[in-house]
Amino acid sequence: MPIGYMYILKCSDDTYYTGSTVNLKKRILEHQAGLGANYTLKRLPIELYYFEKFTRIDLAFQREKQIQNWSRKKKEALLMKNYEKLHRLAICQNNSHHSFYKNRSPSGAEGKDG
């Protein structure tokens, strides 16, 4: 299986595009020539902001799908190599997070912090 790359482009409208490929240089040239995805075609010019190299293309594709689900803030923390902020943003922020619950009581019931 060929090596792969996951990459993040910054588009002219200040949005990010995340993709994966086996040939990074060729794929960037395709995007710049308007032969890439429809998303980038409408947002030229684009600039390569970040990439990761993988031993297999399927791993690059999995990473692409993971990052596509991230918030803009989380992507920007990755781009800035701010791993502390990235970790903080990865923590669940809603009321269902385990940190909002007390330890189990002897009866096994859980109680919410007040």
C-alpha positions as a Markdown table, in Angstrom:
| # | Residue | x | y | z |
|---|---|---|---|---|
| 1 | Met | 0.0 | 0.0 | 0.0 |
| 2 | Pro | 1.4 | 3.5 | -0.9 |
| 3 | Ile | 2.4 | 6.1 | 1.6 |
| 4 | Gly | -0.2 | 8.9 | 2.2 |
| 5 | Tyr | -0.5 | 12.5 | 3.3 |
| 6 | Met | -3.2 | 14.3 | 5.2 |
| 7 | Tyr | -3.1 | 18.0 | 4.5 |
| 8 | Ile | -4.9 | 21.2 | 5.5 |
| 9 | Leu | -5.2 | 24.1 | 3.0 |
| 10 | Lys | -6.2 | 27.6 | 3.9 |
| 11 | Cys | -8.6 | 29.1 | 1.3 |
| 12 | Ser | -9.0 | 32.6 | 0.1 |
| 13 | Asp | -12.2 | 33.1 | 2.2 |
| 14 | Asp | -10.2 | 32.1 | 5.4 |
| 15 | Thr | -11.7 | 28.7 | 5.6 |
| 16 | Tyr | -9.8 | 25.4 | 5.9 |
| 17 | Tyr | -10.0 | 22.4 | 3.6 |
| 18 | Thr | -8.7 | 19.0 | 4.8 |
| 19 | Gly | -7.8 | 16.3 | 2.4 |
| 20 | Ser | -5.6 | 13.2 | 1.8 |
| 21 | Thr | -3.5 | 12.0 | -1.1 |
| 22 | Val | -0.6 | 9.7 | -2.1 |
| 23 | Asn | 1.2 | 12.6 | -3.9 |
| 24 | Leu | 1.1 | 15.8 | -2.0 |
| 25 | Lys | 2.9 | 18.1 | -4.5 |
| 26 | Lys | 0.7 | 16.9 | -7.4 |
| 27 | Arg | -2.5 | 17.3 | -5.4 |
| 28 | Ile | -1.6 | 20.9 | -4.3 |
| 29 | Leu | -0.9 | 21.8 | -7.9 |
| 30 | Glu | -4.2 | 20.3 | -8.9 |
| 31 | His | -6.0 | 22.4 | -6.3 |
| 32 | Gln | -4.2 | 25.5 | -7.4 |
| 33 | Ala | -5.1 | 24.8 | -11.1 |
| 34 | Gly | -8.8 | 24.5 | -10.1 |
| 35 | Leu | -8.7 | 20.7 | -10.7 |
| 36 | Gly | -9.1 | 19.9 | -7.0 |
| 37 | Ala | -12.3 | 19.6 | -5.0 |
| 38 | Asn | -15.3 | 21.8 | -5.7 |
| 39 | Tyr | -14.8 | 23.4 | -2.3 |
| 40 | Thr | -11.4 | 24.7 | -3.1 |
| 41 | Leu | -12.3 | 25.5 | -6.7 |
| 42 | Lys | -14.6 | 28.2 | -5.5 |
| 43 | Arg | -12.1 | 29.5 | -2.9 |
| 44 | Leu | -8.9 | 30.0 | -4.9 |
| 45 | Pro | -6.1 | 30.8 | -4.2 |
| 46 | Ile | -5.3 | 28.2 | -1.6 |
| 47 | Glu | -2.2 | 27.7 | 0.5 |
| 48 | Leu | -0.8 | 24.6 | 2.1 |
| 49 | Tyr | -0.8 | 25.2 | 5.8 |
| 50 | Tyr | -0.1 | 21.8 | 7.3 |
| 51 | Phe | 0.5 | 18.2 | 6.4 |
| 52 | Glu | 1.3 | 14.8 | 8.1 |
| 53 | Lys | 3.0 | 11.9 | 6.3 |
| 54 | Phe | 1.7 | 8.3 | 6.9 |
| 55 | Thr | 3.1 | 4.9 | 6.0 |
| 56 | Arg | -0.2 | 4.0 | 4.3 |
| 57 | Ile | -2.8 | 6.0 | 2.5 |
| 58 | Asp | -5.6 | 4.5 | 4.5 |
| 59 | Leu | -4.1 | 5.9 | 7.7 |
| 60 | Ala | -3.9 | 9.4 | 6.1 |
| 61 | Phe | -7.6 | 9.1 | 5.0 |
| 62 | Gln | -8.6 | 8.1 | 8.6 |
| 63 | Arg | -6.8 | 11.2 | 9.9 |
| 64 | Glu | -8.4 | 13.4 | 7.3 |
| 65 | Lys | -11.9 | 12.2 | 8.4 |
| 66 | Gln | -11.0 | 12.7 | 12.1 |
| 67 | Ile | -9.8 | 16.3 | 11.5 |
| 68 | Gln | -12.8 | 17.1 | 9.2 |
| 69 | Asn | -15.0 | 16.7 | 12.3 |
| 70 | Trp | -13.0 | 19.1 | 14.4 |
| 71 | Ser | -14.0 | 22.7 | 15.2 |
| 72 | Arg | -12.1 | 25.6 | 13.6 |
| 73 | Lys | -10.6 | 26.3 | 17.0 |
| 74 | Lys | -9.3 | 22.8 | 17.3 |
| 75 | Lys | -7.9 | 22.8 | 13.8 |
| 76 | Glu | -6.1 | 26.1 | 14.5 |
| 77 | Ala | -4.6 | 24.7 | 17.7 |
| 78 | Leu | -3.1 | 21.9 | 15.6 |
| 79 | Leu | -1.9 | 24.4 | 13.0 |
| 80 | Met | -0.2 | 26.5 | 15.6 |
| 81 | Lys | 1.2 | 23.3 | 17.3 |
| 82 | Asn | -0.5 | 24.4 | 20.5 |
| 83 | Tyr | -1.0 | 20.9 | 21.8 |
| 84 | Glu | -2.0 | 22.0 | 25.3 |
| 85 | Lys | -4.9 | 24.0 | 23.8 |
| 86 | Leu | -5.7 | 21.1 | 21.4 |
| 87 | His | -6.0 | 18.7 | 24.4 |
| 88 | Arg | -8.2 | 21.2 | 26.3 |
| 89 | Leu | -10.5 | 21.6 | 23.2 |
| 90 | Ala | -10.7 | 17.8 | 22.9 |
| 91 | Ile | -12.3 | 17.5 | 26.4 |
| 92 | Cys | -16.1 | 17.2 | 26.4 |
| 93 | Gln | -17.6 | 20.6 | 27.4 |
| 94 | Asn | -21.2 | 19.7 | 28.0 |
| 95 | Asn | -23.1 | 18.5 | 31.1 |
| 96 | Ser | -22.7 | 14.8 | 30.2 |
| 97 | His | -18.9 | 14.9 | 30.9 |
| 98 | His | -17.9 | 12.7 | 33.7 |
| 99 | Ser | -16.3 | 15.6 | 35.7 |
| 100 | Phe | -19.8 | 16.9 | 36.4 |
| 101 | Tyr | -20.7 | 13.8 | 38.4 |
| 102 | Lys | -19.8 | 12.9 | 41.9 |
| 103 | Asn | -18.3 | 9.5 | 42.6 |
| 104 | Arg | -20.7 | 6.6 | 43.0 |
| 105 | Ser | -22.4 | 6.4 | 46.3 |
| 106 | Pro | -22.5 | 3.0 | 48.2 |
| 107 | Ser | -25.9 | 2.4 | 46.7 |
| 108 | Gly | -24.5 | 2.8 | 43.2 |
| 109 | Ala | -26.4 | 5.9 | 42.4 |
| 110 | Glu | -24.6 | 8.9 | 40.9 |
| 111 | Gly | -25.3 | 12.4 | 42.0 |
| 112 | Lys | -24.7 | 15.7 | 40.2 |
| 113 | Asp | -22.6 | 18.4 | 41.7 |
| 114 | Gly | -24.7 | 21.3 | 42.7 |
